[in-house]
Amino acid sequence: MSTKCGIAHEFMQFAFSGRDVKNSAIKVLVLAAISLTALSVSATESPVKASRPIDVSCIQNIIDVRDSSLAGMVGNWASLVKDALEKRRSALRDSWTITDYKDRRFAQRKAWSDYGKVLRGANNEKKKIRARIWKTFDNDRQQCKGAYSPEMKTGSTYDANL
């Protein structure tokens, strides 16, 4: 506490050493705000709690299950999208052999439409599976003693882009 008083004393000397009273008053107000903040922070510090025992093998196992399931989901999605891309490529290439303009345009629109349907379906299914995997993980995690970390909740936001 004596260090804080020494700093405050030096600051007050600095604040009032100039002729400009307005600047000095602002400096004093800033010092008061800093002091009040420091006091409120030090007053709210709580004693360190003893950590609860953690079932490490339990949480490690459910992390393995979660991440293996997510990897499988991504693999299935990628396979569906790859097949859809190959079908689209084939259909678009074949469309250029059609001499009639209207028939060619119809074939091209159908190729894109079919591709879009598969892509939307794969993306929707991926979202449902991802949500189910994270929900299962959260339920399983609650069975593990002492296994909680805020990152377990926020981690699902990273996987939202999968």
C-alpha positions as CSV (number, residue, x, y, z in Angstrom):
1,M,0.0,0.0,0.0
2,S,2.9,2.3,0.7
3,T,4.0,2.1,-2.9
4,K,0.6,3.2,-4.1
5,C,0.7,6.2,-1.7
6,G,4.2,7.1,-3.0
7,I,3.0,7.0,-6.6
8,A,0.0,9.0,-5.6
9,H,2.2,11.6,-3.9
10,E,4.5,11.9,-6.9
11,F,1.5,12.1,-9.3
12,M,0.0,14.9,-7.2
13,Q,3.2,16.9,-7.3
14,F,3.4,16.4,-11.1
15,A,-0.3,17.3,-11.5
16,F,0.0,20.6,-9.7
17,S,3.5,21.6,-10.8
18,G,2.1,23.3,-14.0
19,R,0.1,26.5,-14.2
20,D,-2.8,25.0,-16.1
21,V,-5.4,24.2,-13.4
22,K,-7.8,22.6,-15.8
23,N,-5.2,20.0,-16.9
24,S,-4.3,19.5,-13.2
25,A,-7.9,18.8,-12.3
26,I,-8.2,16.3,-15.1
27,K,-5.1,14.5,-13.9
28,V,-6.5,14.3,-10.4
29,L,-9.7,12.9,-11.6
30,V,-7.8,10.2,-13.6
31,L,-5.8,9.4,-10.5
32,A,-8.9,9.0,-8.4
33,A,-10.5,6.7,-11.0
34,I,-7.4,4.6,-11.1
35,S,-7.2,4.4,-7.3
36,L,-10.9,3.4,-7.0
37,T,-10.5,0.7,-9.6
38,A,-7.4,-0.7,-7.9
39,L,-9.2,-0.7,-4.5
40,S,-12.3,-2.4,-5.9
41,V,-10.2,-5.1,-7.6
42,S,-8.2,-5.8,-4.5
43,A,-11.3,-5.9,-2.4
44,T,-13.0,-8.5,-4.5
45,E,-10.2,-11.0,-4.6
46,S,-11.3,-14.3,-3.2
47,P,-9.2,-17.0,-1.7
48,V,-8.0,-19.8,-3.9
49,K,-10.3,-22.8,-3.9
50,A,-9.0,-26.3,-3.6
51,S,-9.3,-28.1,-6.9
52,R,-11.7,-31.0,-7.2
53,P,-10.4,-34.3,-8.3
54,I,-10.7,-34.8,-12.0
55,D,-11.4,-38.1,-13.8
56,V,-8.8,-37.5,-16.5
57,S,-9.3,-40.8,-18.3
58,C,-13.0,-40.2,-18.6
59,I,-12.6,-36.8,-20.2
60,Q,-9.8,-38.1,-22.5
61,N,-12.1,-40.9,-23.7
62,I,-15.0,-38.6,-24.5
63,I,-12.7,-36.2,-26.3
64,D,-11.5,-39.1,-28.4
65,V,-15.1,-40.1,-29.2
66,R,-16.1,-36.5,-30.0
67,D,-13.2,-35.7,-32.3
68,S,-13.3,-39.1,-34.0
69,S,-17.0,-38.6,-34.7
70,L,-16.3,-35.1,-36.1
71,A,-13.6,-36.4,-38.3
72,G,-15.9,-39.1,-39.6
73,M,-18.6,-36.5,-40.3
74,V,-16.2,-34.3,-42.2
75,G,-15.1,-37.3,-44.2
76,N,-18.6,-38.3,-45.2
77,W,-19.5,-34.7,-46.1
78,A,-16.4,-34.4,-48.2
79,S,-17.2,-37.7,-50.0
80,L,-20.8,-36.5,-50.8
81,V,-19.5,-33.1,-52.1
82,K,-16.8,-34.7,-54.2
83,D,-19.3,-37.0,-55.8
84,A,-21.6,-34.1,-56.5
85,L,-18.8,-32.1,-58.0
86,E,-17.9,-35.0,-60.3
87,K,-21.5,-35.4,-61.4
88,R,-21.8,-31.7,-62.0
89,R,-18.6,-31.7,-64.1
90,S,-19.8,-34.6,-66.2
91,A,-23.2,-33.1,-66.7
92,L,-21.8,-29.7,-67.7
93,R,-19.3,-31.2,-70.1
94,D,-22.0,-33.3,-71.7
95,S,-24.3,-30.3,-72.0
96,W,-21.9,-28.8,-74.5
97,T,-22.5,-31.6,-76.9
98,I,-26.2,-30.5,-77.2
99,T,-26.6,-28.4,-80.3
100,D,-30.0,-26.8,-79.5
101,Y,-29.4,-23.7,-77.3
102,K,-32.6,-24.1,-75.2
103,D,-31.9,-27.8,-74.6
104,R,-28.3,-27.1,-73.7
105,R,-29.3,-24.3,-71.2
106,F,-31.9,-26.7,-69.7
107,A,-29.2,-29.4,-69.2
108,Q,-26.8,-26.8,-67.7
109,R,-29.4,-25.4,-65.3
110,K,-30.3,-29.0,-64.2
111,A,-26.6,-29.8,-63.6
112,W,-26.3,-26.8,-61.3
113,S,-29.7,-27.4,-59.6
114,D,-28.8,-31.0,-58.9
115,Y,-25.4,-30.0,-57.5
116,G,-27.0,-27.4,-55.3
117,K,-29.6,-29.8,-53.9
118,V,-26.9,-32.3,-53.0
119,L,-24.7,-29.6,-51.5
120,R,-27.5,-28.1,-49.4
121,G,-28.5,-31.6,-48.2
122,A,-24.9,-32.5,-47.2
123,N,-24.4,-29.2,-45.4
124,N,-27.7,-29.5,-43.5
125,E,-26.9,-33.1,-42.5
126,K,-23.4,-32.0,-41.4
127,K,-24.9,-29.3,-39.2
128,K,-27.3,-31.7,-37.5
129,I,-24.6,-34.3,-36.9
130,R,-22.2,-31.8,-35.6
131,A,-24.8,-30.4,-33.1
132,R,-25.6,-34.0,-32.0
133,I,-22.0,-34.8,-31.5
134,W,-21.4,-31.8,-29.3
135,K,-24.6,-32.4,-27.4
136,T,-23.5,-36.0,-26.7
137,F,-20.1,-34.7,-25.6
138,D,-21.6,-32.2,-23.2
139,N,-23.9,-34.9,-21.7
140,D,-21.0,-37.4,-21.4
141,R,-18.7,-34.7,-19.9
142,Q,-21.1,-34.2,-17.1
143,Q,-20.5,-37.8,-16.1
144,C,-16.8,-37.2,-15.7
145,K,-15.9,-36.0,-12.2
146,G,-14.5,-32.5,-12.1
147,A,-14.1,-32.2,-15.9
148,Y,-15.3,-28.7,-16.7
149,S,-13.6,-25.9,-18.6
150,P,-15.2,-22.9,-20.3
151,E,-13.3,-24.0,-23.5
152,M,-15.6,-27.0,-23.7
153,K,-18.5,-24.7,-24.5
154,T,-16.7,-22.3,-26.7
155,G,-14.9,-25.0,-28.6
156,S,-18.1,-25.9,-30.4
157,T,-18.0,-22.4,-32.0
158,Y,-14.7,-23.3,-33.7
159,D,-16.3,-26.5,-35.1
160,A,-19.2,-24.5,-36.5
161,N,-17.1,-23.9,-39.6
162,L,-16.6,-27.6,-40.2
